[in-house]
Amino acid sequence: MKNRKPEIKLGEFNYPDYEIKFELIKTGTKQYIFIYHKSRRKGKIRIKENIIESFVAFISFLKNSINLNLSINDAKKVFSSFNFKIDLSDEKINDLLASKQNKNKKPTPVVTVSKTEDILAKYLKKLKIPFKRQVRIGNYTVDFLIEPNIVVEVEGLVHYRKDVIEKDYRRVNYLESQGYIVYRFYSRNIKEDPKGIAKTIYEIWKGKTPTIQRIRQSLQSNSQFNTPFKHEIEKQKAFSSSHSYILNRLNEIAKDMEENRNIS
């Protein structure tokens, strides 16, 4: 185990009004300003060769970590007490602080809204379905949310890819764990029959969830995947392009349902 280098105190500066104390500490060849608030150590700022960079980091830390908006002039007094001279105007320091703050900001997730979603939204409005678009749930953004817990997603061809299927699986699992029911519609089908898809969503909203028989009839129609795929089907590779595979799965589900009914 590495021996911890001793901390040598080189200086101290107090701001009683803020209940804050600063100590200049040397550890090996490095120097730090240790920050104490209400007698508790809150952190430290390393004094780098570029003293301005350390100064900006010092002010930012106070603001972000202990919610203390120390003025540039007061911060200069701290550094001056430790013999660190800040030869830069307040205006330029403010520019550097603003730049640092922008760098630390988390990027806003890019949300892409397709024309297909616009088409579907138009027909949902006609049926007076109360929905919200591009709603953030946890780390995910869903296309449509019909409160309290119905999620509608519009899927394109990219969702056939294996890596995307795996991500979608995790996404659906998370949404379900939060109490949402997820229905997915393919973009192609919405373009072909927006009125029919909107009507299906209307029935879901009203509590008339499509039956296995209706899903089977939709699959056998000319429109490929003209149906909402709920999570039970998705978990069994509902993204497969084979009609026969999905029809077989639906038959198995229907058979299981019938057997369970007979047992009960």
ABEGO torsion letter per residue (X at the ends): XBBBBBBBBABBBBBAAAGBBBBBBBBEABBBBBBBBGGBBAEBBBBBABAAAAAAAAAAAAAAAAGBBBBAAAAAAAAAAAGBBBBBBAAAAAAAAAAAAAAABBBBBBBBBBAAAAAAAAAAAAAGBBBBBGBBBEABBBABBBOAABBBBBBBAAAABAAAAAAAAAAAAAAAAAGBBBBBBBAAAAAABAAAAAAAAAAAAAGBBBBAAAAAAAAABABBGBBBBBAAAAAAGAABABAAAAAAAAAAAAAAAAAAAAAX
